[in-house]
Amino acid sequence: MHEQSITSFLDHLASAEPTPGGGGAAALMGAMGAGLVAMVARVTVGKKGQEGIQVEMQSQIEEAEVLRAHFTTMIGADAAAFDSLMKAFKLPKDSLDAIDQRAAAIQEGYKGATEVPLECIRACLRGLALAQRSAQTGHRNVLSDSGVAVHALHSALKSAVLNVQINVPTIKDQTFVAAALAEVEHGIRQADELAHSALVLVTARLS
């Protein structure tokens, strides 16, 4: 993604190739949300009447940029995880040992393909908490952008949840599955609360 334009990424997304897919799209949504938080903070810095929150705004910029870079890296990580899984399916099946090794590699591949969206969920939760701060302290002229950031990050998280849910039924390690599903459940609940709270702030400040 670092070497691709948005147009190129979207062309690949719309192609018959399996990557980039929903996981990459979720990470891109997260990156856009983080980018909007950074923009709101940068616009707010130096504005008249905002002198008392300059330290907070600088902190939001730094945190948002770290998140944006993390989400951007995740776009490639999602594709790499899927490619690794596909390679596992192509391993030979010409002996009992080979069959066992292939089965183990497939299981590891599914786990890897699940770990990336789980990390996306974690990053989205950090982003939503940051967007809530943006909604509370960002300049009113760009308050709608804080709201869009909330929607982007919330959508990214819900999209990542789907990418976990499609993989876990094929994973035999029930300890891993239980932990992943518990994290998903907690993530959905926390994201809904953060998004609702942030959007209430946006609406109230725009009224």
Phi and psi restraints in degrees (value plus and minus 20) as a CYANA .aco file:
   2 HIS   PHI     -79.0   -39.0
   2 HIS   PSI     -51.4   -11.4
   3 GLU   PHI    -115.7   -75.7
   3 GLU   PSI     -23.8    16.2
   4 GLN   PHI    -121.2   -81.2
   4 GLN   PSI     125.0   165.0
   5 SER   PHI     -99.5   -59.5
   5 SER   PSI     144.8   184.8
   6 ILE   PHI     -79.3   -39.3
   6 ILE   PSI     -61.6   -21.6
   7 THR   PHI     -80.4   -40.4
   7 THR   PSI     -64.1   -24.1
   8 SER   PHI     -83.7   -43.7
   8 SER   PSI     -63.6   -23.6
   9 PHE   PHI     -80.0   -40.0
   9 PHE   PSI     -65.2   -25.2
  10 LEU   PHI     -87.3   -47.3
  10 LEU   PSI     -54.5   -14.5
  11 ASP   PHI     -82.7   -42.7
  11 ASP   PSI     -64.3   -24.3
  12 HIS   PHI     -86.0   -46.0
  12 HIS   PSI     -58.3   -18.3
  13 LEU   PHI     -81.4   -41.4
  13 LEU   PSI     -56.6   -16.6
  14 ALA   PHI    -105.1   -65.1
  14 ALA   PSI     -25.6    14.4
  15 SER   PHI     -99.4   -59.4
  15 SER   PSI     158.3   198.3
  16 ALA   PHI    -100.6   -60.6
  16 ALA   PSI     -24.5    15.5
  17 GLU   PHI     -91.5   -51.5
  17 GLU   PSI     124.0   164.0
  18 PRO   PHI     -93.1   -53.1
  18 PRO   PSI     -40.5    -0.5
  19 THR   PHI    -148.3  -108.3
  19 THR   PSI     122.2   162.2
  20 PRO   PHI     -91.3   -51.3
  20 PRO   PSI     133.4   173.4
  21 GLY   PHI    -152.4  -112.4
  21 GLY   PSI    -166.5  -126.5
  22 GLY   PHI     -81.9   -41.9
  22 GLY   PSI     -54.0   -14.0
  23 GLY   PHI     -86.7   -46.7
  23 GLY   PSI     -62.9   -22.9
  24 GLY   PHI     -85.3   -45.3
  24 GLY   PSI     -58.7   -18.7
  25 ALA   PHI     -84.1   -44.1
  25 ALA   PSI     -60.5   -20.5
  26 ALA   PHI     -81.8   -41.8
  26 ALA   PSI     -63.6   -23.6
  27 ALA   PHI     -85.3   -45.3
  27 ALA   PSI     -57.6   -17.6
  28 LEU   PHI     -85.3   -45.3
  28 LEU   PSI     -60.8   -20.8
  29 MET   PHI     -80.0   -40.0
  29 MET   PSI     -62.0   -22.0
  30 GLY   PHI     -82.1   -42.1
  30 GLY   PSI     -62.5   -22.5
  31 ALA   PHI     -83.0   -43.0
  31 ALA   PSI     -58.6   -18.6
  32 MET   PHI     -86.0   -46.0
  32 MET   PSI     -60.5   -20.5
  33 GLY   PHI     -81.6   -41.6
  33 GLY   PSI     -65.3   -25.3
  34 ALA   PHI     -84.4   -44.4
  34 ALA   PSI     -59.4   -19.4
  35 GLY   PHI     -81.5   -41.5
  35 GLY   PSI     -59.4   -19.4
  36 LEU   PHI     -86.5   -46.5
  36 LEU   PSI     -59.0   -19.0
  37 VAL   PHI     -80.7   -40.7
  37 VAL   PSI     -64.0   -24.0
  38 ALA   PHI     -81.8   -41.8
  38 ALA   PSI     -61.4   -21.4
  39 MET   PHI     -83.5   -43.5
  39 MET   PSI     -65.4   -25.4
  40 VAL   PHI     -79.0   -39.0
  40 VAL   PSI     -64.0   -24.0
  41 ALA   PHI     -84.8   -44.8
  41 ALA   PSI     -61.6   -21.6
  42 ARG   PHI     -85.7   -45.7
  42 ARG   PSI     -57.6   -17.6
  43 VAL   PHI     -86.9   -46.9
  43 VAL   PSI     -56.4   -16.4
  44 THR   PHI     -91.8   -51.8
  44 THR   PSI     -54.9   -14.9
  45 VAL   PHI     -78.7   -38.7
  45 VAL   PSI     109.1   149.1
  46 GLY   PHI      66.2   106.2
  46 GLY   PSI     -27.4    12.6
  47 LYS   PHI     -91.3   -51.3
  47 LYS   PSI     124.4   164.4
  48 LYS   PHI     -80.8   -40.8
  48 LYS   PSI     113.4   153.4
  49 GLY   PHI      68.1   108.1
  49 GLY   PSI     -23.9    16.1
  50 GLN   PHI    -127.7   -87.7
  50 GLN   PSI      -7.4    32.6
  51 GLU   PHI     -79.4   -39.4
  51 GLU   PSI     -50.8   -10.8
  52 GLY   PHI     -96.2   -56.2
  52 GLY   PSI     -28.1    11.9
  53 ILE   PHI    -139.9   -99.9
  53 ILE   PSI      -1.3    38.7
  54 GLN   PHI     -82.5   -42.5
  54 GLN   PSI     -60.7   -20.7
  55 VAL   PHI     -82.9   -42.9
  55 VAL   PSI     -62.0   -22.0
  56 GLU   PHI     -83.7   -43.7
  56 GLU   PSI     -60.9   -20.9
  57 MET   PHI     -85.7   -45.7
  57 MET   PSI     -62.2   -22.2
  58 GLN   PHI     -82.7   -42.7
  58 GLN   PSI     -58.4   -18.4
  59 SER   PHI     -83.9   -43.9
  59 SER   PSI     -61.5   -21.5
  60 GLN   PHI     -83.4   -43.4
  60 GLN   PSI     -60.3   -20.3
  61 ILE   PHI     -80.4   -40.4
  61 ILE   PSI     -69.2   -29.2
  62 GLU   PHI     -82.4   -42.4
  62 GLU   PSI     -65.7   -25.7
  63 GLU   PHI     -86.0   -46.0
  63 GLU   PSI     -60.1   -20.1
  64 ALA   PHI     -86.0   -46.0
  64 ALA   PSI     -58.2   -18.2
  65 GLU   PHI     -89.2   -49.2
  65 GLU   PSI     -56.9   -16.9
  66 VAL   PHI     -82.1   -42.1
  66 VAL   PSI     -63.9   -23.9
  67 LEU   PHI     -85.6   -45.6
  67 LEU   PSI     -62.3   -22.3
  68 ARG   PHI     -80.4   -40.4
  68 ARG   PSI     -62.6   -22.6
  69 ALA   PHI     -84.6   -44.6
  69 ALA   PSI     -59.1   -19.1
  70 HIS   PHI     -84.6   -44.6
  70 HIS   PSI     -65.5   -25.5
  71 PHE   PHI     -82.0   -42.0
  71 PHE   PSI     -60.9   -20.9
  72 THR   PHI     -83.6   -43.6
  72 THR   PSI     -61.3   -21.3
  73 THR   PHI     -83.1   -43.1
  73 THR   PSI     -54.7   -14.7
  74 MET   PHI     -84.4   -44.4
  74 MET   PSI     -46.9    -6.9
  75 ILE   PHI     -80.7   -40.7
  75 ILE   PSI     -67.3   -27.3
  76 GLY   PHI     -90.5   -50.5
  76 GLY   PSI     -55.6   -15.6
  77 ALA   PHI     -83.9   -43.9
  77 ALA   PSI     -56.7   -16.7
  78 ASP   PHI     -85.0   -45.0
  78 ASP   PSI     -64.4   -24.4
  79 ALA   PHI     -84.1   -44.1
  79 ALA   PSI     -60.1   -20.1
  80 ALA   PHI     -85.4   -45.4
  80 ALA   PSI     -59.0   -19.0
  81 ALA   PHI     -84.6   -44.6
  81 ALA   PSI     -61.7   -21.7
  82 PHE   PHI     -85.6   -45.6
  82 PHE   PSI     -63.2   -23.2
  83 ASP   PHI     -81.9   -41.9
  83 ASP   PSI     -57.9   -17.9
  84 SER   PHI     -84.3   -44.3
  84 SER   PSI     -59.8   -19.8
  85 LEU   PHI     -84.1   -44.1
  85 LEU   PSI     -63.6   -23.6
  86 MET   PHI     -82.9   -42.9
  86 MET   PSI     -56.7   -16.7
  87 LYS   PHI     -84.5   -44.5
  87 LYS   PSI     -55.8   -15.8
  88 ALA   PHI     -83.6   -43.6
  88 ALA   PSI     -58.3   -18.3
  89 PHE   PHI     -86.8   -46.8
  89 PHE   PSI     -42.5    -2.5
  90 LYS   PHI    -110.7   -70.7
  90 LYS   PSI     -20.4    19.6
  91 LEU   PHI     -84.7   -44.7
  91 LEU   PSI     133.1   173.1
  92 PRO   PHI     -86.1   -46.1
  92 PRO   PSI     134.4   174.4
  93 LYS   PHI    -147.9  -107.9
  93 LYS   PSI      17.6    57.6
  94 ASP   PHI    -114.1   -74.1
  94 ASP   PSI     -14.3    25.7
  95 SER   PHI    -177.0  -137.0
  95 SER   PSI     145.6   185.6
  96 LEU   PHI     -82.2   -42.2
  96 LEU   PSI     -60.2   -20.2
  97 ASP   PHI     -83.9   -43.9
  97 ASP   PSI     -62.1   -22.1
  98 ALA   PHI     -84.0   -44.0
  98 ALA   PSI     -59.4   -19.4
  99 ILE   PHI     -82.9   -42.9
  99 ILE   PSI     -63.6   -23.6
 100 ASP   PHI     -84.3   -44.3
 100 ASP   PSI     -62.6   -22.6
 101 GLN   PHI     -85.1   -45.1
 101 GLN   PSI     -59.1   -19.1
 102 ARG   PHI     -85.0   -45.0
 102 ARG   PSI     -64.1   -24.1
 103 ALA   PHI     -81.6   -41.6
 103 ALA   PSI     -61.4   -21.4
 104 ALA   PHI     -85.7   -45.7
 104 ALA   PSI     -60.5   -20.5
 105 ALA   PHI     -85.6   -45.6
 105 ALA   PSI     -57.5   -17.5
 106 ILE   PHI     -84.4   -44.4
 106 ILE   PSI     -62.7   -22.7
 107 GLN   PHI     -82.2   -42.2
 107 GLN   PSI     -63.3   -23.3
 108 GLU   PHI     -84.6   -44.6
 108 GLU   PSI     -55.6   -15.6
 109 GLY   PHI     -83.6   -43.6
 109 GLY   PSI     -62.9   -22.9
 110 TYR   PHI     -85.1   -45.1
 110 TYR   PSI     -57.7   -17.7
 111 LYS   PHI     -83.7   -43.7
 111 LYS   PSI     -64.0   -24.0
 112 GLY   PHI     -82.1   -42.1
 112 GLY   PSI     -59.5   -19.5
 113 ALA   PHI     -90.9   -50.9
 113 ALA   PSI     -36.5     3.5
 114 THR   PHI    -111.5   -71.5
 114 THR   PSI     -52.2   -12.2
 115 GLU   PHI     -84.1   -44.1
 115 GLU   PSI     -57.0   -17.0
 116 VAL   PHI     -83.6   -43.6
 116 VAL   PSI     -71.4   -31.4
 117 PRO   PHI     -85.1   -45.1
 117 PRO   PSI     -48.8    -8.8
 118 LEU   PHI     -83.2   -43.2
 118 LEU   PSI     -61.2   -21.2
 119 GLU   PHI     -86.9   -46.9
 119 GLU   PSI     -53.6   -13.6
 120 CYS   PHI     -83.7   -43.7
 120 CYS   PSI     -60.6   -20.6
 121 ILE   PHI     -80.6   -40.6
 121 ILE   PSI     -65.3   -25.3
 122 ARG   PHI     -81.1   -41.1
 122 ARG   PSI     -63.9   -23.9
 123 ALA   PHI     -86.1   -46.1
 123 ALA   PSI     -57.8   -17.8
 124 CYS   PHI     -83.7   -43.7
 124 CYS   PSI     -58.7   -18.7
 125 LEU   PHI     -84.0   -44.0
 125 LEU   PSI     -61.2   -21.2
 126 ARG   PHI     -83.8   -43.8
 126 ARG   PSI     -60.0   -20.0
 127 GLY   PHI     -86.0   -46.0
 127 GLY   PSI     -60.1   -20.1
 128 LEU   PHI     -86.4   -46.4
 128 LEU   PSI     -58.6   -18.6
 129 ALA   PHI     -83.1   -43.1
 129 ALA   PSI     -58.3   -18.3
 130 LEU   PHI     -89.6   -49.6
 130 LEU   PSI     -60.7   -20.7
 131 ALA   PHI     -84.3   -44.3
 131 ALA   PSI     -52.7   -12.7
 132 GLN   PHI     -83.3   -43.3
 132 GLN   PSI     -61.8   -21.8
 133 ARG   PHI     -84.3   -44.3
 133 ARG   PSI     -58.6   -18.6
 134 SER   PHI     -82.3   -42.3
 134 SER   PSI     -62.5   -22.5
 135 ALA   PHI     -84.4   -44.4
 135 ALA   PSI     -48.7    -8.7
 136 GLN   PHI    -103.2   -63.2
 136 GLN   PSI     -53.0   -13.0
 137 THR   PHI    -140.0  -100.0
 137 THR   PSI     -32.5     7.5
 138 GLY   PHI     -86.6   -46.6
 138 GLY   PSI     135.4   175.4
 139 HIS   PHI     -82.8   -42.8
 139 HIS   PSI     121.4   161.4
 140 ARG   PHI     -81.0   -41.0
 140 ARG   PSI     -50.4   -10.4
 141 ASN   PHI     -85.1   -45.1
 141 ASN   PSI     -41.6    -1.6
 142 VAL   PHI    -140.5  -100.5
 142 VAL   PSI       2.0    42.0
 143 LEU   PHI     -84.2   -44.2
 143 LEU   PSI     -52.5   -12.5
 144 SER   PHI     -82.6   -42.6
 144 SER   PSI     -50.7   -10.7
 145 ASP   PHI     -88.7   -48.7
 145 ASP   PSI     -53.8   -13.8
 146 SER   PHI     -81.5   -41.5
 146 SER   PSI     -60.7   -20.7
 147 GLY   PHI     -85.0   -45.0
 147 GLY   PSI     -60.6   -20.6
 148 VAL   PHI     -84.2   -44.2
 148 VAL   PSI     -58.1   -18.1
 149 ALA   PHI     -79.3   -39.3
 149 ALA   PSI     -62.6   -22.6
 150 VAL   PHI     -80.1   -40.1
 150 VAL   PSI     -69.0   -29.0
 151 HIS   PHI     -82.2   -42.2
 151 HIS   PSI     -60.6   -20.6
 152 ALA   PHI     -84.0   -44.0
 152 ALA   PSI     -65.6   -25.6
 153 LEU   PHI     -89.6   -49.6
 153 LEU   PSI     -57.4   -17.4
 154 HIS   PHI     -86.4   -46.4
 154 HIS   PSI     -62.8   -22.8
 155 SER   PHI     -85.0   -45.0
 155 SER   PSI     -58.8   -18.8
 156 ALA   PHI     -80.6   -40.6
 156 ALA   PSI     -64.0   -24.0
 157 LEU   PHI     -84.1   -44.1
 157 LEU   PSI     -66.5   -26.5
 158 LYS   PHI     -84.2   -44.2
 158 LYS   PSI     -52.0   -12.0
 159 SER   PHI     -89.3   -49.3
 159 SER   PSI     -61.6   -21.6
 160 ALA   PHI     -83.0   -43.0
 160 ALA   PSI     -56.0   -16.0
 161 VAL   PHI     -77.4   -37.4
 161 VAL   PSI     -63.4   -23.4
 162 LEU   PHI     -80.7   -40.7
 162 LEU   PSI     -56.4   -16.4
 163 ASN   PHI     -93.4   -53.4
 163 ASN   PSI     -42.2    -2.2
 164 VAL   PHI     -95.6   -55.6
 164 VAL   PSI     -67.4   -27.4
 165 GLN   PHI     -83.0   -43.0
 165 GLN   PSI     -49.0    -9.0
 166 ILE   PHI     -96.4   -56.4
 166 ILE   PSI     -43.1    -3.1
 167 ASN   PHI    -111.5   -71.5
 167 ASN   PSI     -56.2   -16.2
 168 VAL   PHI     -82.1   -42.1
 168 VAL   PSI     -49.3    -9.3
 169 PRO   PHI     -83.0   -43.0
 169 PRO   PSI     -41.7    -1.7
 170 THR   PHI    -114.2   -74.2
 170 THR   PSI     -23.8    16.2
 171 ILE   PHI    -111.8   -71.8
 171 ILE   PSI     107.0   147.0
 172 LYS   PHI    -106.0   -66.0
 172 LYS   PSI     -39.7     0.3
 173 ASP   PHI     -94.8   -54.8
 173 ASP   PSI      77.4   117.4
 174 GLN   PHI     -90.4   -50.4
 174 GLN   PSI     -44.2    -4.2
 175 THR   PHI     -85.9   -45.9
 175 THR   PSI     -64.6   -24.6
 176 PHE   PHI     -82.1   -42.1
 176 PHE   PSI     -65.4   -25.4
 177 VAL   PHI     -81.7   -41.7
 177 VAL   PSI     -66.5   -26.5
 178 ALA   PHI     -81.6   -41.6
 178 ALA   PSI     -62.1   -22.1
 179 ALA   PHI     -85.8   -45.8
 179 ALA   PSI     -61.0   -21.0
 180 ALA   PHI     -84.9   -44.9
 180 ALA   PSI     -65.1   -25.1
 181 LEU   PHI     -88.5   -48.5
 181 LEU   PSI     -54.3   -14.3
 182 ALA   PHI     -85.6   -45.6
 182 ALA   PSI     -60.8   -20.8
 183 GLU   PHI     -86.2   -46.2
 183 GLU   PSI     -58.4   -18.4
 184 VAL   PHI     -81.5   -41.5
 184 VAL   PSI     -67.9   -27.9
 185 GLU   PHI     -80.4   -40.4
 185 GLU   PSI     -66.0   -26.0
 186 HIS   PHI     -83.9   -43.9
 186 HIS   PSI     -60.7   -20.7
 187 GLY   PHI     -83.6   -43.6
 187 GLY   PSI     -63.0   -23.0
 188 ILE   PHI     -81.2   -41.2
 188 ILE   PSI     -67.6   -27.6
 189 ARG   PHI     -81.8   -41.8
 189 ARG   PSI     -66.9   -26.9
 190 GLN   PHI     -87.7   -47.7
 190 GLN   PSI     -59.2   -19.2
 191 ALA   PHI     -84.3   -44.3
 191 ALA   PSI     -62.9   -22.9
 192 ASP   PHI     -79.8   -39.8
 192 ASP   PSI     -62.0   -22.0
 193 GLU   PHI     -86.3   -46.3
 193 GLU   PSI     -65.7   -25.7
 194 LEU   PHI     -84.5   -44.5
 194 LEU   PSI     -64.8   -24.8
 195 ALA   PHI     -83.5   -43.5
 195 ALA   PSI     -64.6   -24.6
 196 HIS   PHI     -81.4   -41.4
 196 HIS   PSI     -67.0   -27.0
 197 SER   PHI     -81.2   -41.2
 197 SER   PSI     -63.7   -23.7
 198 ALA   PHI     -85.9   -45.9
 198 ALA   PSI     -61.9   -21.9
 199 LEU   PHI     -90.8   -50.8
 199 LEU   PSI     -51.0   -11.0
 200 VAL   PHI     -81.6   -41.6
 200 VAL   PSI     -63.0   -23.0
 201 LEU   PHI     -81.3   -41.3
 201 LEU   PSI     -65.3   -25.3
 202 VAL   PHI     -79.9   -39.9
 202 VAL   PSI     -69.2   -29.2
 203 THR   PHI     -81.5   -41.5
 203 THR   PSI     -64.3   -24.3
 204 ALA   PHI     -83.8   -43.8
 204 ALA   PSI     -60.6   -20.6
 205 ARG   PHI     -96.5   -56.5
 205 ARG   PSI     -42.1    -2.1
 206 LEU   PHI    -104.5   -64.5
 206 LEU   PSI     -36.6     3.4
